[in-house]
Amino acid sequence: MSRVGRKPIALPVGVKVTIHANRVEFESSKGKLESPILPGIQAKLEDQKLVFSRADDSKGMKTNHGLVRSLANNALLGITVGFSKQLEIVGVGYRAKLEKDGLELSLGYSKPVLYKVPAGIQVVVEKPTLITVKGINKQQVGQVAEDIKRFRKPDPYKLKGIRYAGERLIKKERKAGVASA
């Protein structure tokens, strides 16, 4: 049984926390994020620590307790450290470049793919084949990275496409032809 919800969240210096009835707001120099508080969960500040408690020990309440604590911890990490994901582009002629209106990806299609970067997310093209997605919202960073990856998913036969940095792919053997009688 997980006990994630009972672990207190230590608040670093420079972070302002405001507790409302249905959400917790975190604010620092990097930005402002909020995290939901589900019904039956209470939040309180004790000695520069944020503590969550639940009303009863039912199974649903226990899972919500851990969820609320994890979402609050992710919001706190986002406004203090930030989140990032790196994407590699593999393939002959495949590359990316940053334009003023978004990200331009050359992925072997007849025209380059244009991706408009949402507000609150920073995309950095370190090399023509390496993209870094940065931001304070963990869910939004992961969604943008997945949206970019979907333009050309990794091919299991040639291993070409867009993938996360360090992602291991298993190469498949070519398809065997059907023998005729």
Residue frames as a rotation matrix with the C-alpha (Angstrom) as fourth column:
MET 1
0.578 0.816 0.000 0.00
0.816 -0.578 0.000 0.00
0.000 0.000 -1.000 0.00
SER 2
-0.244 -0.663 0.707 1.34
0.648 -0.654 -0.390 3.40
0.722 0.363 0.589 -1.00
ARG 3
0.321 0.284 -0.903 1.71
0.892 -0.410 0.188 6.12
-0.317 -0.866 -0.386 1.58
VAL 4
-0.461 -0.528 0.713 2.51
0.795 -0.603 0.067 8.94
0.395 0.598 0.698 -0.80
GLY 5
0.268 0.708 0.653 -0.26
0.342 -0.704 0.622 11.20
0.900 0.057 -0.431 0.48
ARG 6
0.872 0.106 -0.478 1.07
0.488 -0.100 0.867 11.28
0.044 -0.989 -0.138 4.04
LYS 7
-0.121 -0.991 -0.052 4.52
0.990 -0.124 0.066 12.59
-0.072 -0.043 0.996 3.08
PRO 8
0.575 0.302 -0.760 4.79
0.348 -0.931 -0.108 16.33
-0.741 -0.202 -0.641 3.79
ILE 9
0.488 -0.388 0.782 6.03
0.773 -0.225 -0.594 18.65
0.406 0.894 0.190 1.03
ALA 10
-0.026 -0.600 -0.799 8.92
0.772 -0.519 0.366 20.86
-0.635 -0.608 0.477 2.16
LEU 11
0.862 0.391 0.323 8.52
0.506 -0.685 -0.524 24.41
0.016 0.615 -0.788 0.88
PRO 12
-0.163 -0.980 0.112 11.71
0.975 -0.177 -0.136 26.16
0.153 0.087 0.984 -0.29
VAL 13
-0.228 -0.011 -0.974 12.43
0.456 -0.885 -0.097 29.80
-0.860 -0.466 0.206 0.48
GLY 14
-0.828 -0.087 -0.554 10.83
-0.336 -0.714 0.615 32.23
-0.448 0.695 0.562 -1.97
VAL 15
-0.765 0.634 -0.111 7.71
0.276 0.478 0.834 30.17
0.582 0.608 -0.541 -2.65
LYS 16
-0.731 0.617 0.290 4.36
-0.658 -0.528 -0.536 31.64
-0.178 -0.583 0.793 -1.66
VAL 17
-0.847 0.480 -0.227 1.56
0.390 0.853 0.348 29.13
0.361 0.206 -0.910 -0.98
THR 18
-0.622 0.751 0.220 -2.13
-0.780 -0.575 -0.246 30.04
-0.058 -0.325 0.944 -0.79
ILE 19
-0.940 0.340 0.035 -4.64
0.338 0.939 -0.070 27.38
-0.057 -0.054 -0.997 0.27
HIS 20
-0.516 0.854 -0.059 -8.22
-0.834 -0.485 0.264 27.71
0.196 0.185 0.963 -1.00
ALA 21
0.136 0.674 0.726 -11.17
-0.756 0.544 -0.364 25.34
-0.640 -0.499 0.584 -0.47
ASN 22
0.858 0.311 0.409 -10.66
-0.002 0.798 -0.602 23.44
-0.514 0.516 0.686 -3.73
ARG 23
0.711 -0.667 0.221 -7.09
0.407 0.135 -0.903 24.29
0.573 0.732 0.368 -4.81
VAL 24
0.497 -0.685 -0.532 -3.59
0.504 -0.271 0.820 25.21
-0.706 -0.676 0.210 -3.67
GLU 25
0.947 -0.203 0.247 -1.75
0.095 -0.558 -0.824 28.05
0.305 0.805 -0.509 -5.44
PHE 26
0.322 -0.925 -0.204 2.03
0.755 0.121 0.645 28.17
-0.572 -0.361 0.737 -5.67
GLU 27
0.962 -0.037 0.271 3.88
0.143 -0.774 -0.616 31.32
0.232 0.632 -0.740 -6.72
SER 28
0.287 -0.923 -0.256 7.58
0.606 -0.032 0.795 32.05
-0.742 -0.383 0.550 -7.21
SER 29
-0.119 -0.427 -0.896 9.82
-0.383 -0.813 0.439 34.08
-0.916 0.395 -0.067 -9.47
LYS 30
-0.941 -0.269 0.204 9.37
0.047 0.494 0.868 31.53
-0.335 0.827 -0.452 -12.32
GLY 31
-0.639 0.767 -0.058 5.60
-0.269 -0.153 0.951 31.78
0.720 0.623 0.305 -12.36
LYS 32
-0.472 0.618 0.629 2.34
-0.813 -0.028 -0.582 30.76
-0.342 -0.786 0.515 -10.77
LEU 33
-0.651 0.305 -0.696 0.67
-0.205 0.811 0.548 27.32
0.731 0.499 -0.465 -10.77
GLU 34
-0.151 0.630 0.762 -2.28
-0.984 -0.023 -0.177 25.82
-0.094 -0.777 0.623 -9.00
SER 35
-0.889 -0.128 -0.439 -3.08
-0.155 0.988 0.027 22.29
0.430 0.092 -0.898 -7.95
PRO 36
0.027 0.997 0.074 -6.58
-0.501 -0.051 0.864 20.91
0.865 -0.060 0.498 -7.26
ILE 37
-0.889 -0.091 0.448 -7.79
-0.441 0.431 -0.787 19.60
-0.122 -0.898 -0.424 -3.91
LEU 38
-0.547 0.697 -0.464 -10.39
-0.028 0.539 0.842 16.87
0.837 0.473 -0.276 -4.34
PRO 39
0.298 0.750 0.591 -13.39
-0.704 -0.246 0.666 16.54
0.645 -0.615 0.455 -1.98
GLY 40
0.963 0.109 -0.247 -12.54
0.090 0.734 0.673 14.87
0.254 -0.670 0.697 1.33
ILE 41
0.103 -0.985 -0.135 -8.90
0.930 0.144 -0.337 16.06
0.352 -0.091 0.932 1.30
GLN 42
0.981 0.137 -0.139 -7.69
0.184 -0.887 0.423 18.94
-0.065 -0.440 -0.896 3.48
ALA 43
0.165 -0.955 0.247 -4.44
0.683 -0.070 -0.727 20.91
0.712 0.289 0.641 3.11
LYS 44
0.994 0.086 -0.074 -2.63
0.113 -0.693 0.712 22.89
0.010 -0.716 -0.698 5.79
LEU 45
0.293 -0.929 0.227 0.75
-0.145 -0.278 -0.950 24.56
0.945 0.245 -0.216 6.36
GLU 46
0.995 -0.086 -0.045 2.86
0.061 0.192 0.980 23.36
-0.075 -0.978 0.196 9.28
ASP 47
0.420 -0.902 -0.099 6.45
-0.031 -0.124 0.992 24.59
-0.907 -0.413 -0.080 9.85
GLN 48
-0.096 -0.437 -0.894 7.19
-0.871 -0.398 0.288 25.46
-0.482 0.806 -0.342 6.17
LYS 49
-0.978 -0.101 0.181 5.70
-0.011 0.897 0.442 22.13
-0.207 0.430 -0.878 5.09
LEU 50
-0.279 0.913 -0.296 2.50
-0.944 -0.204 0.261 21.46
0.178 0.352 0.919 3.19
VAL 51
-0.941 0.005 0.338 0.56
-0.134 0.913 -0.385 18.54
-0.311 -0.408 -0.858 4.67
PHE 52
-0.357 0.852 -0.384 -2.49
-0.719 0.012 0.695 16.80
0.596 0.524 0.608 3.19
SER 53
-0.870 0.176 0.460 -4.97
-0.239 0.667 -0.706 14.75
-0.431 -0.724 -0.538 5.23
ARG 54
-0.695 0.650 -0.307 -8.02
-0.149 0.288 0.946 12.70
0.703 0.703 -0.104 4.27
ALA 55
-0.113 0.785 0.610 -11.45
-0.931 -0.298 0.211 12.35
0.347 -0.544 0.764 5.83
ASP 56
0.651 0.341 0.678 -11.61
-0.578 0.801 0.152 8.54
-0.491 -0.491 0.719 5.94
ASP 57
-0.401 -0.889 0.222 -9.68
-0.587 0.436 0.682 5.43
-0.703 0.143 -0.697 4.87
SER 58
0.663 0.630 0.404 -11.83
-0.032 0.563 -0.826 4.23
-0.748 0.534 0.394 1.98
LYS 59
0.046 -0.698 0.714 -9.99
0.791 0.462 0.401 3.00
-0.610 0.547 0.573 -1.11
GLY 60
0.421 0.188 0.887 -11.09
0.803 -0.533 -0.268 5.91
0.422 0.825 -0.375 -3.29
MET 61
0.995 -0.037 0.091 -10.10
-0.077 -0.867 0.492 8.44
0.061 -0.497 -0.866 -0.66
LYS 62
0.438 -0.890 0.125 -6.64
0.219 0.241 0.946 6.88
-0.872 -0.387 0.301 -0.29
THR 63
-0.027 -0.448 0.893 -5.99
0.980 0.165 0.112 7.08
-0.198 0.878 0.435 -4.03
ASN 64
0.664 0.321 0.675 -7.22
0.489 -0.870 -0.067 10.69
0.566 0.374 -0.735 -4.19
HIS 65
0.906 -0.374 -0.198 -4.99
0.015 -0.441 0.898 11.54
-0.423 -0.816 -0.394 -1.21
GLY 66
0.030 -0.948 0.318 -1.87
0.552 0.281 0.785 10.34
-0.833 0.152 0.531 -3.05
LEU 67
0.092 0.082 0.992 -2.98
0.979 -0.191 -0.075 11.99
0.183 0.978 -0.098 -6.29
VAL 68
0.918 0.313 0.245 -3.55
0.264 -0.941 0.212 15.41
0.297 -0.129 -0.946 -4.71
ARG 69
0.647 -0.745 -0.164 -0.16
0.005 -0.211 0.978 15.26
-0.762 -0.633 -0.132 -2.97
SER 70
-0.115 -0.715 0.689 1.63
0.784 0.361 0.505 14.25
-0.610 0.599 0.519 -6.21
LEU 71
0.360 0.319 0.877 -0.04
0.838 -0.525 -0.153 17.00
0.411 0.789 -0.456 -8.24
ALA 72
1.000 -0.016 -0.020 0.90
-0.003 -0.858 0.514 19.59
-0.026 -0.514 -0.858 -5.61
ASN 73
0.342 -0.937 0.073 4.50
0.223 0.156 0.962 18.32
-0.913 -0.313 0.262 -5.52
ASN 74
-0.070 -0.326 0.943 4.73
0.981 0.151 0.125 18.51
-0.183 0.933 0.309 -9.33
ALA 75
0.744 0.383 0.548 3.44
0.485 -0.874 -0.047 22.10
0.460 0.300 -0.835 -9.27
LEU 76
0.875 -0.461 -0.148 6.02
-0.123 -0.508 0.853 23.01
-0.468 -0.728 -0.501 -6.63
LEU 77
0.030 -0.893 0.449 8.85
0.553 0.389 0.737 21.38
-0.833 0.226 0.505 -8.59
GLY 78
0.251 0.146 0.957 7.71
0.958 -0.179 -0.224 23.20
0.139 0.973 -0.185 -11.73
ILE 79
0.893 0.152 0.425 7.89
0.148 -0.988 0.043 26.68
0.426 0.025 -0.904 -10.24
THR 80
0.711 -0.702 0.043 11.22
-0.299 -0.246 0.922 26.03
-0.637 -0.668 -0.385 -8.51
VAL 81
-0.274 -0.862 0.425 13.21
0.040 0.432 0.901 23.81
-0.961 0.264 -0.084 -10.92
GLY 82
0.087 0.389 -0.917 11.08
-0.930 -0.299 -0.215 23.42
-0.357 0.872 0.336 -14.04
PHE 83
0.329 0.092 0.940 10.60
0.093 0.987 -0.129 20.43
-0.940 0.129 0.317 -16.34
SER 84
-0.001 -0.325 -0.946 12.17
-0.933 -0.341 0.118 19.52
-0.361 0.882 -0.303 -19.66
LYS 85
0.523 0.106 0.846 12.06
0.165 0.961 -0.223 16.72
-0.836 0.256 0.485 -22.23
GLN 86
-0.326 -0.697 -0.639 14.51
-0.660 -0.316 0.682 16.11
-0.677 0.644 -0.357 -25.05
LEU 87
0.740 0.563 0.369 13.55
-0.052 0.594 -0.802 14.71
-0.671 0.574 0.469 -28.44
GLU 88
-0.479 -0.878 0.001 15.92
-0.163 0.089 0.983 13.24
-0.863 0.470 -0.186 -31.02
ILE 89
0.665 0.592 -0.455 15.19
-0.569 0.007 -0.822 13.29
-0.483 0.806 0.341 -34.72
VAL 90
-0.350 -0.758 0.551 16.67
-0.164 0.629 0.760 10.30
-0.922 0.176 -0.344 -36.59
GLY 91
0.504 0.466 0.728 16.59
0.605 0.412 -0.682 9.99
-0.617 0.783 -0.074 -40.37
VAL 92
-0.567 -0.730 0.381 18.34
0.769 -0.304 0.563 11.22
-0.295 0.612 0.734 -43.49
GLY 93
-0.670 0.242 0.702 17.27
0.320 -0.759 0.567 14.80
0.670 0.604 0.431 -44.16
TYR 94
0.449 0.829 -0.335 15.12
0.687 -0.080 0.723 15.01
0.572 -0.554 -0.605 -41.02
ARG 95
-0.716 -0.681 -0.154 15.72
0.625 -0.526 -0.577 18.23
0.312 -0.509 0.802 -39.08
ALA 96
0.446 0.826 -0.346 14.08
0.894 -0.397 0.206 20.97
0.033 -0.401 -0.915 -37.06
LYS 97
-0.731 -0.618 0.290 14.48
0.561 -0.786 -0.260 24.71
0.388 -0.027 0.921 -36.91
LEU 98
-0.200 0.615 -0.762 12.83
0.798 -0.350 -0.491 27.42
-0.569 -0.706 -0.421 -34.85
GLU 99
-0.453 0.186 0.872 10.81
0.606 -0.652 0.455 30.03
0.653 0.735 0.183 -36.71
LYS 100
-0.938 0.084 0.335 9.19
-0.265 -0.798 -0.542 33.11
0.222 -0.597 0.771 -35.21
ASP 101
-0.063 0.994 0.084 5.71
-0.938 -0.088 0.335 31.57
0.340 -0.058 0.939 -35.50
GLY 102
0.790 0.361 0.495 6.69
-0.551 0.772 0.316 28.13
-0.268 -0.523 0.809 -34.18
LEU 103
-0.165 -0.811 0.561 8.73
-0.380 0.577 0.723 25.02
-0.910 -0.094 -0.404 -34.87
GLU 104
0.510 0.257 -0.821 9.40
-0.860 0.113 -0.498 23.89
-0.035 0.960 0.279 -38.44
LEU 105
0.007 -0.432 0.902 10.08
-0.342 0.846 0.408 20.17
-0.940 -0.312 -0.142 -38.88
SER 106
0.078 -0.062 -0.995 11.40
-0.979 0.182 -0.088 18.60
0.187 0.981 -0.046 -42.09
LEU 107
-0.172 -0.029 0.985 10.39
-0.625 0.776 -0.087 14.95
-0.761 -0.630 -0.151 -41.74
GLY 108
-0.886 -0.274 0.373 10.33
0.078 0.706 0.704 13.52
-0.457 0.653 -0.605 -45.23
TYR 109
0.157 0.969 0.188 6.88
0.647 0.043 -0.761 14.78
-0.746 0.241 -0.621 -46.16
SER 110
0.123 -0.071 0.990 6.28
0.950 -0.280 -0.138 16.88
0.287 0.957 0.033 -49.28
LYS 111
0.304 -0.006 0.953 6.07
-0.066 -0.998 0.014 20.05
0.950 -0.067 -0.304 -47.15
PRO 112
-0.796 -0.596 -0.108 7.64
0.089 0.062 -0.994 20.93
0.599 -0.801 0.003 -43.80
VAL 113
0.162 0.828 -0.537 5.42
0.787 0.220 0.577 20.51
0.596 -0.516 -0.615 -40.72
LEU 114
-0.511 -0.245 0.824 4.75
-0.193 -0.901 -0.388 23.70
0.837 -0.357 0.414 -38.74
TYR 115
0.026 0.473 -0.881 3.98
0.858 0.441 0.262 23.39
0.513 -0.763 -0.395 -35.04
LYS 116
0.134 0.109 0.985 2.75
-0.234 -0.962 0.138 26.44
0.963 -0.249 -0.103 -33.11
VAL 117
-0.643 -0.463 -0.610 4.30
0.481 0.376 -0.792 26.37
0.596 -0.803 -0.020 -29.63
PRO 118
0.445 0.891 -0.091 1.71
0.613 -0.229 0.756 27.04
0.653 -0.392 -0.648 -26.89
ALA 119
0.290 -0.261 0.921 2.11
-0.490 -0.867 -0.091 29.84
0.822 -0.425 -0.379 -24.34
GLY 120
0.662 -0.090 0.744 4.13
-0.728 0.154 0.668 28.90
-0.175 -0.984 0.036 -21.25
ILE 121
0.726 -0.441 0.527 6.31
0.411 0.893 0.181 26.43
-0.551 0.085 0.830 -23.15
GLN 122
0.393 -0.706 -0.589 9.79
-0.781 -0.594 0.192 27.11
-0.485 0.385 -0.785 -24.48
VAL 123
0.891 -0.151 0.428 11.19
0.334 0.857 -0.393 25.02
-0.307 0.493 0.814 -27.34
VAL 124
0.332 -0.872 -0.360 14.96
-0.700 -0.483 0.526 25.08
-0.633 0.077 -0.770 -27.96
VAL 125
0.989 -0.143 -0.026 16.59
0.079 0.681 -0.728 23.52
0.122 0.718 0.685 -31.02
GLU 126
0.556 -0.831 0.033 20.11
-0.254 -0.133 0.958 22.72
-0.791 -0.541 -0.285 -29.80
LYS 127
-0.769 -0.634 0.076 21.13
-0.125 0.266 0.956 20.89
-0.626 0.726 -0.284 -32.98
PRO 128
-0.480 0.638 -0.602 19.07
-0.855 -0.188 0.483 20.34
0.195 0.747 0.636 -36.12
THR 129
-0.186 0.395 -0.900 18.32
-0.117 0.900 0.419 16.85
0.975 0.184 -0.122 -34.75
LEU 130
-0.576 -0.027 -0.817 17.87
0.763 0.342 -0.549 17.65
0.294 -0.939 -0.176 -31.03
ILE 131
-0.122 0.659 0.742 14.84
-0.095 -0.752 0.653 19.48
0.988 0.009 0.155 -29.59
THR 132
-0.830 -0.077 -0.552 14.35
0.532 0.187 -0.826 20.44
0.167 -0.979 -0.115 -25.92
VAL 133
0.058 0.916 0.397 10.89
0.207 -0.400 0.893 21.28
0.977 0.030 -0.213 -24.58
LYS 134
-0.826 -0.389 -0.408 10.92
0.488 -0.130 -0.863 23.30
0.283 -0.912 0.298 -21.32
GLY 135
-0.106 0.797 0.594 8.25
-0.186 -0.603 0.776 24.69
0.977 -0.028 0.212 -19.02
ILE 136
-0.735 -0.133 0.664 6.87
-0.655 -0.112 -0.747 24.87
0.174 -0.985 -0.005 -15.49
ASN 137
0.256 0.898 0.358 3.78
-0.894 0.361 -0.267 22.68
-0.369 -0.252 0.895 -16.04
LYS 138
-0.603 -0.582 0.546 4.74
-0.412 0.813 0.411 18.98
-0.683 0.022 -0.730 -16.15
GLN 139
0.062 0.727 0.683 1.58
0.432 0.598 -0.676 17.90
-0.900 0.337 -0.277 -17.94
GLN 140
0.852 0.282 -0.441 1.88
-0.196 -0.609 -0.768 20.59
-0.485 0.741 -0.464 -20.59
VAL 141
-0.058 -0.949 -0.310 5.59
-0.908 -0.079 0.412 19.84
-0.416 0.306 -0.857 -21.25
GLY 142
-0.616 -0.145 0.774 4.80
-0.038 0.987 0.155 16.15
-0.787 0.066 -0.613 -21.69
GLN 143
0.405 0.859 0.314 1.84
0.395 0.145 -0.907 16.89
-0.824 0.491 -0.281 -23.98
VAL 144
0.686 -0.218 -0.695 3.84
-0.616 -0.683 -0.393 19.22
-0.388 0.697 -0.602 -26.25
ALA 145
-0.438 -0.896 0.066 6.69
-0.753 0.406 0.518 16.67
-0.491 0.177 -0.853 -26.48
GLU 146
-0.416 0.359 0.836 4.20
0.302 0.921 -0.246 13.94
-0.858 0.150 -0.491 -27.40
ASP 147
0.698 0.678 -0.230 2.50
0.056 -0.372 -0.927 16.18
-0.714 0.634 -0.297 -29.98
ILE 148
0.269 -0.698 -0.663 5.86
-0.915 -0.400 0.050 16.82
-0.301 0.593 -0.747 -31.67
LYS 149
-0.642 -0.550 0.534 6.72
-0.430 0.835 0.343 13.11
-0.634 -0.009 -0.773 -31.54
ARG 150
0.076 0.800 0.595 3.43
0.241 0.564 -0.789 12.18
-0.967 0.204 -0.150 -33.26
PHE 151
0.483 0.082 -0.872 4.43
-0.704 -0.556 -0.443 13.99
-0.521 0.827 -0.211 -36.46
ARG 152
0.280 -0.414 -0.866 6.79
-0.641 0.592 -0.490 11.09
0.715 0.692 -0.100 -37.26
LYS 153
0.760 0.045 0.648 6.64
-0.576 0.508 0.640 8.18
-0.301 -0.860 0.413 -34.83
PRO 154
-0.306 -0.949 0.071 9.72
-0.817 0.300 0.492 5.91
-0.488 0.092 -0.868 -34.74
ASP 155
0.483 0.386 -0.786 9.57
-0.790 0.580 -0.200 3.24
0.379 0.718 0.584 -37.44
PRO 156
0.586 -0.250 0.771 10.29
-0.508 0.628 0.589 -0.20
-0.631 -0.737 0.242 -35.92
TYR 157
0.838 -0.260 0.479 11.89
0.491 0.742 -0.456 -1.45
-0.237 0.617 0.750 -39.16
LYS 158
0.326 -0.740 0.589 14.29
0.572 -0.342 -0.746 1.40
0.753 0.580 0.312 -40.02
LEU 159
0.078 -0.191 -0.978 14.32
0.977 -0.181 0.113 3.17
-0.199 -0.965 0.173 -36.59
LYS 160
-0.789 -0.251 0.561 13.71
0.423 -0.884 0.199 6.54
0.446 0.394 0.804 -38.26
GLY 161
0.290 0.939 0.184 11.48
0.558 -0.322 0.765 9.21
0.778 -0.119 -0.617 -36.71
ILE 162
-0.137 -0.231 0.963 11.21
-0.565 -0.780 -0.267 11.36
0.813 -0.581 -0.023 -33.58
ARG 163
0.390 0.206 -0.898 11.88
0.533 0.744 0.402 9.76
0.751 -0.635 0.180 -30.20
TYR 164
0.975 -0.079 0.208 12.71
-0.217 -0.537 0.815 10.79
0.047 -0.840 -0.540 -26.65
ALA 165
0.129 -0.991 -0.032 16.43
-0.757 -0.078 -0.648 11.12
0.640 0.108 -0.761 -25.91
GLY 166
-0.675 -0.498 0.544 17.66
-0.732 0.546 -0.408 7.83
-0.094 -0.674 -0.733 -24.50
GLU 167
0.378 0.871 0.314 14.60
-0.744 0.488 -0.457 5.87
-0.551 -0.061 0.832 -25.63
ARG 168
-0.726 -0.628 0.282 15.56
-0.386 0.711 0.588 2.35
-0.569 0.317 -0.758 -26.68
LEU 169
0.334 0.806 -0.488 13.83
-0.909 0.138 -0.394 0.91
-0.250 0.575 0.779 -29.69
ILE 170
-0.187 -0.319 0.929 13.79
-0.065 0.948 0.312 -2.73
-0.980 -0.002 -0.199 -30.70
LYS 171
-0.428 -0.048 -0.903 14.41
-0.870 -0.251 0.425 -3.21
-0.247 0.967 0.066 -34.39
LYS 172
0.438 0.658 0.613 12.05
-0.337 0.752 -0.567 -5.64
-0.834 0.042 0.551 -36.09
GLU 173
-0.632 -0.557 0.539 13.07
0.245 0.516 0.821 -8.05
-0.735 0.650 -0.190 -38.80
ARG 174
-0.720 0.381 -0.581 11.74
-0.691 -0.478 0.543 -7.41
-0.071 0.792 0.607 -42.26
LYS 175
0.224 0.897 0.382 8.45
-0.699 0.421 -0.578 -8.99
-0.679 -0.137 0.721 -43.14
ALA 176
-0.703 -0.455 0.547 8.79
-0.034 0.789 0.613 -12.37
-0.710 0.412 -0.570 -44.74
GLY 177
-0.530 0.491 -0.692 7.21
-0.847 -0.256 0.466 -12.80
0.051 0.833 0.551 -48.17
VAL 178
0.287 0.717 0.635 4.38
-0.595 0.653 -0.469 -15.24
-0.751 -0.244 0.614 -48.67
ALA 179
-0.781 -0.596 0.187 5.52
-0.276 0.598 0.752 -18.37
-0.560 0.536 -0.632 -50.54
SER 180
0.057 0.822 -0.567 3.42
-0.977 -0.072 -0.202 -19.14
-0.207 0.565 0.799 -53.59
ALA 181
0.109 0.079 0.991 2.34
-0.255 0.966 -0.048 -22.69
-0.961 -0.248 0.125 -54.42
